Amino acid sequence: MKRRIASWENGHSTPDDFYGPLLCDVFATNAAELGLPHGELRDTALLGSAYPAGPDDAVETVGRLWRADLSQYEPLLTAEPSEPAWNEASLRWLVAPEPGVLRQRAEGVRVGFGDVAAVKTTMDMFAQLDDQFGGEHARRSVIQYLSNDVAPLLHGRYTEQVGRALFSTVAEATLLAAWMSYDACRHGLAQRYFLQALRLAQDADDRRLAGSILSAMSHQATYLGKYTQAATLARAALMGISSVATPTLRAQFHAMEARALARTGDVGACQAALSAATTALEGRNSQDEPEWISYFDEAELAAEAAHCFRDVNRARQAVAHAANAMSGSHVRSDFFAAMVLADAQLRAGDIEEACRTALDALDLGEQLKSARCVGYLTDFRRTLSATGPSTAAHDLAEQAQEHRLWVAAAQ
């Protein structure tokens, strides 16, 4: 895809006990709807909570996951993420000796490079919708397309070369589904999509994409408060593709590590990671970069740095970086950057300026359907409330009362 959103609670279950006995009560009504034999969902790996053992397992698992999601299977939609699942996936990917052998099927639709290109173009469209309107806008449409149109291709007949390209494209598509689910704050579901995307990328022999998926997992782990795990995932991404990493990929992975380290309070390590990211990005050559990492530029790195300095309570530095973080073309990313700027201004004591910036962000994000955007506003409102009554806060509340995101943040 031309770009992925990467400018972007706590899990407590293990892969073996994600749902427990609750599933036994719903199999009878849901299994047929999901296209599964009665009782088959007893194996939680079928809902994507474990790293698939091989390509065939990945194809079956991701297909069942799409169907369960599309059928609005409640235990899946409300599931919490699992820290052991992150550990297992990153380790198994790192030590994997080679991609899996793709099955040569005798039946099914014949798949060629034209079919792969069609999937890629369609997912590019969905990525643009996600960027402009948020993950909750077209998430269900993405899953429907994957389940109805893409799943038959995975079960089709294709050469090894076409198969690797297909797996890579579907891995990227599943990664987008993960980001959209994450943006909707369906965190257990998002983690499952990340895991399946990683396995598909492994079998596509696309290590760059696989590393980027680990980096996305790091992003989610930081959001969920799993900071040490998030830093480990970012480092695993960098280590796992060290021989094929591009400057932009290295920069992005270092930035994710910095985000996690900032939340641990390790200022020195955070600054070192940001410095490494800056150095790496200076050496990029756009012609040598994967198309899907092109979004990560100086503005995006500035946004990551702004998050970091805000989180280590260096408000003035956060303001300086956030002021350079607006892309002017990516709505949700710019909303996040504006809210980080408003939060940093507030922490620096510039209440009037912070309220003006927050109102600008609300105008910018009026069309966004994103639970994460609501979360940023909730945090800002909480910090603003802690500063005590002020004319600026009163005026902001009056002017913002018709904004959908502001109203949602108050609930």
NORRA-V175317 format. One record per residue. N is the residue number from 1. RES is the residue in one letter. OMEGA is omega in radians with two decimals (999 if undefined). Layout:
# NORRA-V175317
<<N | RES | OMEGA> <N | RES | OMEGA>>
This chain:
# NORRA-V175317
<<1 | M | -3.02> <2 | K | 3.05> <3 | R | 3.03> <4 | R | 3.11> <5 | I | 3.11> <6 | A | 3.07> <7 | S | 3.04> <8 | W | 999> <9 | E | 3.13> <10 | N | 3.12> <11 | G | 3.13> <12 | H | -3.13> <13 | S | 3.03> <14 | T | -3.12> <15 | P | -3.07> <16 | D | -3.09> <17 | D | -3.04> <18 | F | -3.02> <19 | Y | 3.11> <20 | G | -3.03> <21 | P | -3.13> <22 | L | -3.10> <23 | L | -3.08> <24 | C | -3.09> <25 | D | -3.06> <26 | V | -3.12> <27 | F | -3.01> <28 | A | -3.10> <29 | T | -3.02> <30 | N | -3.01> <31 | A | -3.13> <32 | A | -3.13> <33 | E | -3.13> <34 | L | -3.13> <35 | G | -3.10> <36 | L | 3.02> <37 | P | -3.14> <38 | H | 3.08> <39 | G | -3.05> <40 | E | -3.12> <41 | L | 3.10> <42 | R | 3.07> <43 | D | -3.05> <44 | T | 3.09> <45 | A | 3.13> <46 | L | 3.07> <47 | L | 2.93> <48 | G | -3.09> <49 | S | 3.11> <50 | A | 3.14> <51 | Y | -3.09> <52 | P | -3.08> <53 | A | -3.10> <54 | G | -3.08> <55 | P | -3.13> <56 | D | 3.11> <57 | D | 3.12> <58 | A | -3.14> <59 | V | -3.13> <60 | E | -3.06> <61 | T | -3.08> <62 | V | 3.09> <63 | G | 3.11> <64 | R | 3.13> <65 | L | 3.09> <66 | W | -3.10> <67 | R | 3.13> <68 | A | 3.10> <69 | D | -3.11> <70 | L | 3.12> <71 | S | 3.11> <72 | Q | 3.12> <73 | Y | -2.90> <74 | E | 3.12> <75 | P | 3.09> <76 | L | -3.08> <77 | L | -3.10> <78 | T | -3.10> <79 | A | 3.05> <80 | E | 3.14> <81 | P | -3.11> <82 | S | 3.10> <83 | E | 3.08> <84 | P | 3.13> <85 | A | 3.06> <86 | W | -3.12> <87 | N | -3.10> <88 | E | -3.07> <89 | A | -3.11> <90 | S | -3.14> <91 | L | -3.11> <92 | R | 3.09> <93 | W | -3.11> <94 | L | -3.04> <95 | V | -3.13> <96 | A | -3.07> <97 | P | -3.08> <98 | E | 3.10> <99 | P | 3.08> <100 | G | 3.09> <101 | V | -3.11> <102 | L | -3.11> <103 | R | 3.03> <104 | Q | -3.03> <105 | R | 3.13> <106 | A | -3.11> <107 | E | 3.13> <108 | G | -3.12> <109 | V | 3.09> <110 | R | -3.04> <111 | V | 3.08> <112 | G | -3.12> <113 | F | 3.09> <114 | G | 3.10> <115 | D | 3.11> <116 | V | 3.12> <117 | A | 3.13> <118 | A | 3.09> <119 | V | -3.11> <120 | K | 3.14> <121 | T | 3.12> <122 | T | -3.13> <123 | M | 3.02> <124 | D | 3.12> <125 | M | 3.14> <126 | F | 3.11> <127 | A | 3.10> <128 | Q | 3.09> <129 | L | 3.11> <130 | D | -3.13> <131 | D | -3.03> <132 | Q | -3.01> <133 | F | 3.11> <134 | G | -3.02> <135 | G | -3.10> <136 | E | -3.07> <137 | H | -3.02> <138 | A | -3.07> <139 | R | -3.11> <140 | R | 3.11> <141 | S | 3.08> <142 | V | -3.10> <143 | I | 3.12> <144 | Q | 3.12> <145 | Y | -3.13> <146 | L | -3.10> <147 | S | -3.03> <148 | N | -3.00> <149 | D | -3.05> <150 | V | -3.13> <151 | A | 3.10> <152 | P | 3.10> <153 | L | 3.12> <154 | L | 3.12> <155 | H | -3.08> <156 | G | -3.14> <157 | R | -3.13> <158 | Y | 3.05> <159 | T | 3.12> <160 | E | -3.12> <161 | Q | 3.09> <162 | V | -3.14> <163 | G | 3.12> <164 | R | 3.13> <165 | A | 3.12> <166 | L | -3.13> <167 | F | 3.12> <168 | S | -3.13> <169 | T | 3.13> <170 | V | 3.05> <171 | A | 3.12> <172 | E | 3.10> <173 | A | 3.12> <174 | T | 3.04> <175 | L | 3.08> <176 | L | 3.08> <177 | A | 3.11> <178 | A | 3.13> <179 | W | -3.13> <180 | M | 3.10> <181 | S | 3.07> <182 | Y | -3.14> <183 | D | 3.08> <184 | A | -3.12> <185 | C | 2.93> <186 | R | -2.84> <187 | H | 3.09> <188 | G | 3.09> <189 | L | 3.12> <190 | A | 3.13> <191 | Q | 3.13> <192 | R | 3.10> <193 | Y | 3.08> <194 | F | -3.11> <195 | L | -3.13> <196 | Q | 3.10> <197 | A | -3.14> <198 | L | 3.14> <199 | R | 3.11> <200 | L | 3.11> <201 | A | 3.09> <202 | Q | -3.10> <203 | D | 3.01> <204 | A | -3.03> <205 | D | -3.14> <206 | D | -3.03> <207 | R | 3.10> <208 | R | 3.11> <209 | L | 3.13> <210 | A | 3.09> <211 | G | 3.12> <212 | S | 3.09> <213 | I | 3.06> <214 | L | 3.10> <215 | S | 3.08> <216 | A | 3.06> <217 | M | 3.09> <218 | S | 3.13> <219 | H | 3.14> <220 | Q | -3.13> <221 | A | 3.08> <222 | T | 3.14> <223 | Y | -3.09> <224 | L | 3.08> <225 | G | 3.11> <226 | K | -2.92> <227 | Y | 3.13> <228 | T | 3.11> <229 | Q | 3.13> <230 | A | 3.11> <231 | A | 3.12> <232 | T | 3.11> <233 | L | 3.12> <234 | A | 3.12> <235 | R | 3.10> <236 | A | 3.10> <237 | A | -3.13> <238 | L | -3.14> <239 | M | -3.03> <240 | G | -3.14> <241 | I | -3.04> <242 | S | -3.08> <243 | S | -3.10> <244 | V | -3.09> <245 | A | 3.03> <246 | T | 3.13> <247 | P | -3.11> <248 | T | 3.09> <249 | L | 3.11> <250 | R | 3.14> <251 | A | -3.11> <252 | Q | 3.14> <253 | F | 3.08> <254 | H | 3.13> <255 | A | 3.09> <256 | M | 3.07> <257 | E | 3.14> <258 | A | 3.12> <259 | R | -3.14> <260 | A | -3.10> <261 | L | 3.10> <262 | A | -3.11> <263 | R | 3.05> <264 | T | -3.12> <265 | G | -3.14> <266 | D | -3.03> <267 | V | -3.10> <268 | G | 3.14> <269 | A | 3.10> <270 | C | 3.14> <271 | Q | 3.11> <272 | A | 3.12> <273 | A | 3.09> <274 | L | 3.11> <275 | S | 3.11> <276 | A | 3.12> <277 | A | -3.14> <278 | T | 3.13> <279 | T | -3.13> <280 | A | -3.08> <281 | L | 3.12> <282 | E | -3.10> <283 | G | -3.06> <284 | R | 3.02> <285 | N | -3.00> <286 | S | -3.13> <287 | Q | -3.11> <288 | D | -3.06> <289 | E | 3.00> <290 | P | -3.09> <291 | E | -3.03> <292 | W | 3.11> <293 | I | -3.06> <294 | S | 3.13> <295 | Y | -3.02> <296 | F | -3.09> <297 | D | -3.10> <298 | E | 3.13> <299 | A | 3.14> <300 | E | 3.10> <301 | L | 3.08> <302 | A | 3.10> <303 | A | 3.11> <304 | E | 3.12> <305 | A | 3.11> <306 | A | 3.06> <307 | H | -3.09> <308 | C | -3.08> <309 | F | 3.02> <310 | R | -3.05> <311 | D | 3.07> <312 | V | 3.05> <313 | N | 3.00> <314 | R | -2.94> <315 | A | -3.09> <316 | R | 3.09> <317 | Q | 3.10> <318 | A | 3.11> <319 | V | -3.10> <320 | A | 3.14> <321 | H | -3.11> <322 | A | 3.13> <323 | A | -3.14> <324 | N | -2.98> <325 | A | -3.10> <326 | M | -3.12> <327 | S | -3.08> <328 | G | -3.08> <329 | S | -3.10> <330 | H | -2.91> <331 | V | -3.07> <332 | R | 3.11> <333 | S | 3.13> <334 | D | 3.06> <335 | F | 3.12> <336 | F | -3.13> <337 | A | 3.14> <338 | A | -3.14> <339 | M | 3.04> <340 | V | 3.08> <341 | L | 3.13> <342 | A | 3.14> <343 | D | 3.14> <344 | A | 3.09> <345 | Q | 3.12> <346 | L | 3.14> <347 | R | 3.11> <348 | A | 3.09> <349 | G | -3.14> <350 | D | -3.00> <351 | I | -3.12> <352 | E | -3.14> <353 | E | 3.13> <354 | A | -3.14> <355 | C | 3.08> <356 | R | 3.14> <357 | T | 3.13> <358 | A | 3.11> <359 | L | 3.07> <360 | D | 3.13> <361 | A | 3.12> <362 | L | 3.08> <363 | D | -3.13> <364 | L | -3.01> <365 | G | -3.07> <366 | E | -3.07> <367 | Q | -3.05> <368 | L | 3.00> <369 | K | -2.98> <370 | S | 3.10> <371 | A | 3.10> <372 | R | 3.08> <373 | C | 3.08> <374 | V | 3.12> <375 | G | 3.09> <376 | Y | 3.13> <377 | L | 3.10> <378 | T | 3.12> <379 | D | 3.14> <380 | F | 3.14> <381 | R | 3.12> <382 | R | 3.13> <383 | T | 3.13> <384 | L | 3.13> <385 | S | -3.11> <386 | A | 3.13> <387 | T | -3.14> <388 | G | -3.11> <389 | P | 3.08> <390 | S | 3.10> <391 | T | -3.12> <392 | A | 3.14> <393 | A | 3.13> <394 | H | -3.14> <395 | D | 3.11> <396 | L | -3.13> <397 | A | 3.14> <398 | E | -3.08> <399 | Q | -3.05> <400 | A | -2.96> <401 | Q | 3.11> <402 | E | -3.13> <403 | H | -3.07> <404 | R | -3.13> <405 | L | -3.14> <406 | W | 3.12> <407 | V | 3.14> <408 | A | -3.13> <409 | A | -3.13> <410 | A | -3.07> <411 | Q | 999>>
